[in-house]
């Protein structure tokens, strides 16, 4: 009998998806693989995918949790369109994800889970997909994962249910072997995580080691792979999600300005982790307030801004609806306030864990009266840090509320982030040096039109505050029609003036093309990858990505005028497209998607090809 010979291949990048019930630890497994790959020097991009239902029945398709990671030896910007490897812990995970696996891809399944009950829950009926030939186009590796995990951890003395829960680390060990990843970092994490429970600690370490050793000795994989480290710019890196970066950016802004930070929020998916992260940073002068509802959260933060603190509140789309009246109050009182909206699929409760970009018009116009406010949108998870600082810079300089439009894809996705030099962070100048002899609450800076930030408790700076229209200069309540016209115009002019204080809109791709692709926010990675690939394949296209949405950068009209054809790509039914058409009188062609998923590079390439002729 001839022994099987394994072949080891070197790849530029690989994409893996772990999928199972929400209780199977797929997010933990994916995170561990991500952290190990980052430590090895790979560039990484991740896409965690959570069940939209809080307690979907176990074994059903709505209850499937997934984690996709792409790791590479080159610079990457997306977590990959389709996985090369799918690890499916049960029939529901297989059914929800098999259509995405590349033809000829590697499918690792826990065959123990494919009993009649689980097949029925996943709506396979009496047909077992492992037996009916439907998976013949893939390389299928069937492993009795549950049984082997229980056997591997038997010495730990756990009961059957607790032992089986270690199967995610068994699966992690399999994939670590497949891609030549070391186990040491995950072993150290297990020791830290379960330091107070030696039994659980030992069981998970046994499972991880057993999975790795089984893959090695049983030679279940005909091919194994290695992905060399990426050539990243020198510096100190860490893996970071958008929510983590945004929280640190808010703290950094307050530290730069030597101000306390107050963050008020009502827990809502997918923004809740910002509150969790900030609660851990109280030693940096951070005060967190978990409110009873969205209205209380923003009300408290407006009060904190009035009191002289750096104040922020965070939510997702439905929460913005509830905050809208108070957002108008922040516009009227002209106080510096940062409002974070981590967008999710709507309307109403919608799909809480799925990504979308459908709140742009809501934050632009979703308040009564003419109440403009600045709107910015980070493009990558790491950029959430810099845009949080930028939002506070604008808010304080122009005395205005600023909205940060993040989304579920950025919030939960991770990438390597080069830790910045603190000395190189933007400066935020704050002044409360106001002469009581000349103080007027609605006098304005000639350049920015900002009113003074008069903190309560300073003698001679007492002034009236509230939601009723203010008299120009003195700030008293006014019903004068000419004054209302003037104040409305001043508030609009103040926001419009920000355009000259933000970076110009930049062109990526082929600047001399006749076609321009417009996008914004978290779609950046997919757009950039698609544009570069399209041009590398002989196409000729340019792109511009908006990080500043209100106002648009000052050179926007100039940029648009250079191109004969404008394409707009966004994860909604045409909100940026509507603004471009209305403000710049340009005809556009749009590619719009509202499936709760980010753009795939392949579908963007098809759209570009269709409109390049």
Secondary structure, DSSP 8 states (H G I E B T S, - for coil): ------EEEE-SEEEEEEEEETTS-HHHHHHHHHHHHHHTT-EEEEEEE--SSTT--TTSGGGEEEEEEEEESS---SS-SS-SEEEESSHHHHHHHGGGS-TT-EEEEEGGG-SHHHHHHTT-TT--TTTSSTTTTSEEEEE-HHHHHHHHTGGGT--HHHHHTTHHHHHHHHHHHHTT--SHHHHHHHHHHTTT-HHHHHHHHHHHHHHHHHHHHH---SEEEE-------SS-EEEEEHHHHHHHHHHHHHHHTT--EEEEE---TTTHHHHHHHHTTGGGTEEEEE-SSHHHHHHHHHHHHHTTSEEEEEE-HHHHHHHHHHHHHHHHHT--EEEEEEE-B-STT-BTTS---TTHHHHHH-SSSS---EEE--SSTTHHHHHHHHHHHHHHHHT-EEEEEEEHHHHH-EEEEE---GGGS----------TTT--TB---TTT-------TT-TT-----SSS-B-TBT--B---HHHHHHHHHHHHHHHHHGGGGS-----EE-TT-SEEEEEEGGGHHHHHHHHHHHHHTT---EEEEESEEES--TTHHHHHHT-SEEEEEESSSSHHHHHHHHHH----EEEE--SSS---HHHHHHHHHHHH-
